[in-house]
Amino acid sequence: MAYSAPRMHTTRPSSRRHPLVATAMVLPLAALLVVVFGGWDAVVTQASSVGVMLGR
């Protein structure tokens, strides 16, 4: 009967990133999406609408 070789268990580093590293990775993509889709105007419009509602 053939026996398989024992598997080597390699330990991988934790897959969690520091929040600042994750933020630094996401910000360039977020900025690109804001520029391409005009998201900044939408955010300003929504914020002013909420401001008007809260001001009543």
LOMAR-336712 format. One record per residue (C-alpha): x, y, z; residue in three letters; residue number from 1. Coordinates in steps of 0.02 Angstrom, whole numbers, padded with zeros to 5 digits. Layout:
<nodes>
((X; Y; Z); "ALA"; NUM)
...
</nodes>
This chain:
<nodes>
((00000; 00000; 00000); "MET"; 1)
((00069; 00171; -00047); "ALA"; 2)
((00081; 00305; 00083); "TYR"; 3)
((00075; 00488; 00039); "SER"; 4)
((00209; 00604; 00102); "ALA"; 5)
((00162; 00706; 00254); "PRO"; 6)
((00099; 00878; 00210); "ARG"; 7)
((00200; 01025; 00267); "MET"; 8)
((00091; 01148; 00359); "HIS"; 9)
((00148; 01322; 00318); "THR"; 10)
((00089; 01463; 00425); "THR"; 11)
((00022; 01612; 00332); "ARG"; 12)
((00028; 01784; 00406); "PRO"; 13)
((-00135; 01855; 00466); "SER"; 14)
((-00244; 01917; 00323); "SER"; 15)
((-00299; 02070; 00423); "ARG"; 16)
((-00228; 02239; 00374); "ARG"; 17)
((-00202; 02391; 00480); "HIS"; 18)
((-00345; 02515; 00453); "PRO"; 19)
((-00225; 02650; 00390); "LEU"; 20)
((-00153; 02531; 00261); "VAL"; 21)
((-00328; 02485; 00202); "ALA"; 22)
((-00375; 02669; 00192); "THR"; 23)
((-00219; 02710; 00092); "ALA"; 24)
((-00263; 02570; -00030); "MET"; 25)
((-00444; 02625; -00053); "VAL"; 26)
((-00425; 02814; -00065); "LEU"; 27)
((-00350; 02821; -00242); "PRO"; 28)
((-00491; 02713; -00310); "LEU"; 29)
((-00622; 02814; -00218); "ALA"; 30)
((-00550; 02976; -00287); "ALA"; 31)
((-00551; 02905; -00463); "LEU"; 32)
((-00732; 02851; -00447); "LEU"; 33)
((-00782; 03023; -00382); "VAL"; 34)
((-00699; 03107; -00531); "VAL"; 35)
((-00766; 02986; -00661); "VAL"; 36)
((-00945; 02978; -00601); "PHE"; 37)
((-00963; 03153; -00530); "GLY"; 38)
((-00995; 03085; -00357); "GLY"; 39)
((-00943; 03243; -00268); "TRP"; 40)
((-01091; 03339; -00339); "ASP"; 41)
((-01209; 03202; -00281); "ALA"; 42)
((-01136; 03206; -00105); "VAL"; 43)
((-01153; 03395; -00095); "VAL"; 44)
((-01332; 03388; -00160); "THR"; 45)
((-01382; 03254; -00034); "GLN"; 46)
((-01296; 03344; 00110); "ALA"; 47)
((-01385; 03507; 00069); "SER"; 48)
((-01551; 03416; 00058); "SER"; 49)
((-01525; 03339; 00229); "VAL"; 50)
((-01473; 03509; 00296); "GLY"; 51)
((-01634; 03586; 00232); "VAL"; 52)
((-01737; 03447; 00309); "MET"; 53)
((-01652; 03464; 00478); "LEU"; 54)
((-01669; 03652; 00473); "GLY"; 55)
((-01859; 03645; 00465); "ARG"; 56)
</nodes>
